[in-house]
Amino acid sequence: MRLNRIKEMAMQGVFLLTAITSIAAVVLICIFLFYNGVPAITEIGFLNFVGGQKWAPTNVPASYGILNMIIGSIYVTAGAVVVGVPIGVLTAVFLARFCPAPLYKVLKPATELLAGIPSIVYGFFGLMVIVPFIREHFGGGSSLLAASFVLGIMILPTIIGVSESAIRAVPESYYEGALALGATRERSVFKAILPASKSGILAGVVLGTGRAIGETMAVILIAGNQVQIPSSLTDGVRTLTANIVLEMGYSTGLHRQALIATGVVLFVFILIITLSMQAIKSRSEKYG
């Protein structure tokens, strides 16, 4: 008994250490970002930095406005959500409730394989297939539309995996009760199962949104990287993450600090999205 107790305490210590390590990593990242980024925001001016539309760090005098890239990131992420969420949720519903077992053995690994494909491969696919298609049929080529479509595909594995698990976690009695009341199979799923699993589905959407807003390599290849507020889906955009990667290699001084400050804005942006989703989730759970 004493040996088992020692083993149990040892494992509790290991679990506590791993939890502390994870929290410490997040805290250290936050300290690094804010320690290096906030002074740059202070020197440039918060409104000039966040609200400025001119990014010209090599000019004299230099300009460090990232509003165009903030809006570009929002547009690209919103486009990815519009593409990925309906497809992902409906695919999860099919896999969880309607898919025959032989077909499930093929489709499930295929959706999981999407998560293992490197982002640069998605970028090459978009560059060689999606961009030429858009250029031929809509004009524009590398654009907001191309980036939204590719990112919508990239977030599918996250949304499908989390949503399917949430749907399968709903007690079968919900489904059987709806059938007993005369509902069809489809109506039982969409009116009983999906509302009961909306918290898990929302979590999948949040994770997918985070993946979309943080993506870099694929966006660099297909978004056009033009520092502007797009007026149409075929205009090029530059996101916050793309701006950091494109210029960090040769930046120095205030320019480098401004790029780190861009990371601070991106961090806060993701935090706002997460907290907003949590608030929506809590409100939906409270009021049903």
C-alpha positions in Angstrom: 0.0 0.0 0.0 2.8 2.4 0.9 4.6 1.7 -2.4 1.4 2.4 -4.3 1.0 5.6 -2.4 4.5 6.7 -3.3 3.8 5.9 -6.9 0.6 7.9 -6.8 2.3 10.9 -5.2 5.2 10.7 -7.8 2.7 10.8 -10.7 0.9 13.7 -9.1 4.2 15.5 -9.0 4.9 14.7 -12.7 1.5 15.9 -13.7 1.9 19.1 -11.6 5.3 19.7 -13.1 4.0 19.4 -16.7 1.1 21.7 -16.0 3.5 24.3 -14.5 5.8 24.0 -17.5 3.0 24.6 -19.9 1.8 27.7 -17.9 5.4 28.9 -17.6 5.9 28.7 -21.3 2.9 30.8 -22.0 3.9 33.4 -19.4 7.4 33.6 -20.8 6.1 34.1 -24.3 3.8 36.9 -23.0 6.6 38.6 -21.1 8.9 38.5 -24.2 6.2 39.9 -26.5 5.1 42.7 -24.2 8.6 43.6 -23.0 9.9 44.0 -26.5 6.7 45.2 -28.2 5.1 47.7 -25.9 8.0 50.1 -25.9 7.8 50.3 -29.7 4.0 50.9 -29.5 4.7 53.7 -27.0 7.4 55.3 -29.2 5.4 55.1 -32.4 2.1 56.0 -30.7 -0.7 53.6 -30.2 -3.1 55.3 -32.6 -0.4 55.8 -35.2 0.6 52.1 -34.9 -2.8 50.5 -34.8 -4.8 53.1 -36.8 -2.1 54.1 -39.3 -2.6 52.9 -42.9 1.0 53.5 -44.1 3.7 50.8 -43.5 7.0 52.2 -44.7 9.8 51.3 -42.2 12.6 52.1 -44.6 11.4 55.6 -45.5 12.7 58.8 -43.9 10.8 59.4 -41.8 9.6 55.8 -41.3 5.9 54.9 -40.9 4.6 52.0 -38.9 0.9 51.8 -39.4 -0.6 48.3 -39.4 -4.4 49.0 -39.8 -4.3 47.6 -43.3 -2.8 44.3 -42.1 -5.2 44.1 -39.2 -8.2 44.4 -41.5 -6.5 42.0 -44.0 -6.1 39.4 -41.2 -9.8 39.8 -40.2 -11.0 39.4 -43.8 -8.8 36.3 -44.5 -9.9 34.7 -41.2 -13.6 35.5 -41.8 -13.3 34.1 -45.3 -11.7 30.9 -44.0 -14.5 30.5 -41.4 -17.2 31.0 -44.1 -15.6 28.3 -46.2 -14.5 25.9 -43.5 -17.2 25.9 -40.8 -20.2 24.8 -42.8 -18.2 22.1 -44.6 -16.5 21.0 -41.4 -19.6 20.8 -39.3 -21.7 19.0 -42.0 -18.8 16.5 -42.5 -18.7 15.8 -38.8 -22.4 15.2 -38.8 -22.1 12.8 -41.6 -19.2 10.9 -40.0 -20.9 10.7 -36.6 -24.5 9.9 -37.6 -24.8 8.9 -41.3 -21.6 7.4 -42.6 -21.6 3.6 -43.3 -18.8 1.8 -41.4 -16.8 0.7 -44.5 -16.8 4.3 -45.9 -16.0 5.7 -42.4 -12.8 3.7 -42.4 -11.7 5.6 -45.5 -13.1 9.1 -44.8 -11.9 9.4 -41.2 -8.2 8.7 -41.9 -8.5 11.0 -45.0 -9.7 13.9 -42.9 -7.0 13.3 -40.3 -4.4 13.2 -43.0 -5.3 16.8 -43.9 -4.0 17.9 -40.5 -0.6 16.3 -41.2 0.0 18.1 -44.5 2.6 20.9 -44.1 1.2 24.4 -44.6 3.8 25.1 -47.3 2.2 22.2 -49.3 -1.2 23.9 -49.0 0.5 27.1 -50.2 2.0 25.4 -53.2 -1.4 23.8 -54.0 -3.1 27.2 -53.8 -0.3 28.8 -55.9 -0.4 26.2 -58.7 -4.1 25.4 -58.7 -6.3 27.9 -56.9 -4.6 31.1 -57.9 -4.5 30.3 -61.7 -8.2 29.2 -61.5 -9.2 32.6 -59.8 -7.0 34.5 -62.3 -8.7 32.8 -65.3 -12.3 33.1 -64.1 -12.4 36.1 -61.7 -9.2 38.0 -62.3 -6.8 38.9 -59.6 -4.9 35.7 -59.0 -3.1 35.9 -55.6 -5.8 37.4 -53.5 -8.1 37.5 -50.5 -10.3 34.9 -52.1 -7.4 32.4 -52.7 -6.2 32.8 -49.2 -9.7 32.3 -47.7 -10.3 29.2 -49.7 -7.0 27.5 -48.9 -7.3 28.4 -45.2 -10.8 27.1 -45.2 -9.5 23.8 -46.3 -6.6 23.9 -43.7 -9.0 24.4 -40.7 -11.2 21.5 -41.7 -9.4 18.7 -39.8 -9.7 20.7 -36.5 -13.3 21.5 -36.9 -14.2 18.0 -38.1 -12.3 16.3 -35.3 -13.6 18.4 -32.4 -17.2 18.6 -33.8 -17.4 14.8 -34.4 -16.3 14.1 -30.9 -18.8 16.6 -29.5 -21.7 15.0 -31.6 -20.7 11.5 -30.5 -20.7 12.6 -26.8 -24.4 13.4 -26.9 -26.4 10.7 -25.2 -28.2 8.4 -27.6 -31.5 9.0 -25.7 -31.7 12.5 -27.3 -31.8 10.9 -30.7 -34.1 8.1 -29.7 -36.5 10.5 -28.0 -36.7 12.7 -31.1 -37.5 9.6 -33.2 -40.1 8.5 -30.7 -41.9 11.9 -31.0 -42.2 11.4 -34.8 -39.2 13.3 -36.1 -37.3 12.0 -39.1 -33.7 10.8 -38.8 -32.3 14.0 -40.3 -34.6 16.2 -38.1 -33.6 14.3 -35.0 -29.9 14.9 -35.7 -30.2 18.6 -36.6 -32.9 19.5 -34.0 -31.8 17.4 -31.1 -28.2 16.2 -31.4 -26.6 19.4 -32.8 -28.1 21.8 -30.3 -26.9 19.5 -27.5 -23.4 19.5 -28.9 -23.1 23.2 -29.8 -20.5 23.8 -27.0 -18.1 21.3 -28.5 -18.8 22.5 -32.0 -18.1 26.1 -30.9 -14.8 24.9 -29.4 -13.8 23.4 -32.8 -14.7 26.7 -34.5 -12.6 28.6 -32.1 -9.6 26.3 -32.6 -10.1 26.5 -36.4 -10.2 30.3 -36.2 -7.0 30.4 -34.3 -5.4 28.2 -36.9 -6.5 30.4 -39.7 -5.5 33.7 -38.1 -2.1 32.3 -37.2 -1.2 30.7 -40.5 1.7 32.2 -42.3 3.5 30.3 -45.0 0.4 29.4 -47.1 -0.8 33.0 -46.9 2.5 34.4 -48.0 2.4 32.3 -51.2 -1.2 33.1 -52.2 -2.5 36.3 -50.6 -0.6 38.8 -52.8 1.1 40.5 -49.8 -0.1 44.0 -50.7 -0.3 46.4 -47.8 -3.8 47.7 -48.5 -7.4 47.4 -47.4 -9.0 45.1 -50.0 -12.1 46.4 -51.8 -13.0 43.1 -53.4 -12.3 39.4 -53.0 -9.8 39.4 -55.8 -7.6 42.1 -54.2 -4.3 41.1 -52.6 -3.8 41.5 -48.9 -1.0 41.2 -46.3 -1.8 39.7 -42.9 -0.1 40.4 -39.6 1.7 37.1 -39.6 2.9 37.5 -43.2 4.3 41.0 -42.4 6.4 39.6 -39.5 7.9 36.8 -41.6 8.6 38.8 -44.7 10.5 41.6 -42.9 12.0 40.1 -39.7 15.0 38.8 -41.6 16.4 42.3 -42.4 14.8 44.4 -39.7 16.8 46.3 -37.1 16.1 48.8 -34.3 12.7 50.2 -34.1 11.7 48.3 -37.3 12.3 45.0 -35.5 10.6 46.2 -32.4 7.6 47.2 -34.5 7.4 43.7 -35.9 7.4 42.3 -32.4 4.7 44.8 -31.5 2.7 43.4 -34.4 3.0 40.0 -32.7 1.6 41.7 -29.6 -1.4 42.9 -31.5 -1.9 39.5 -33.0 -1.8 37.9 -29.6 -4.3 40.3 -28.2 -6.5 39.8 -31.3 -6.5 36.0 -30.7 -7.2 36.5 -27.0 -10.2 38.7 -27.8 -11.6 36.1 -30.2 -11.2 33.4 -27.6 -12.8 35.4 -24.8 -15.7 36.4 -27.1 -16.3 32.8 -28.1 -16.2 31.8 -24.4 -18.7 34.5 -23.6 -21.1 33.4 -26.4 -20.7 29.8 -25.2 -21.4 30.7 -21.6 -24.5 32.7 -22.6 -25.8 29.9 -24.8 -25.4 27.4 -22.0 -27.1 29.8 -19.5 -30.1 30.5 -21.7 -30.2 27.3 -23.7 
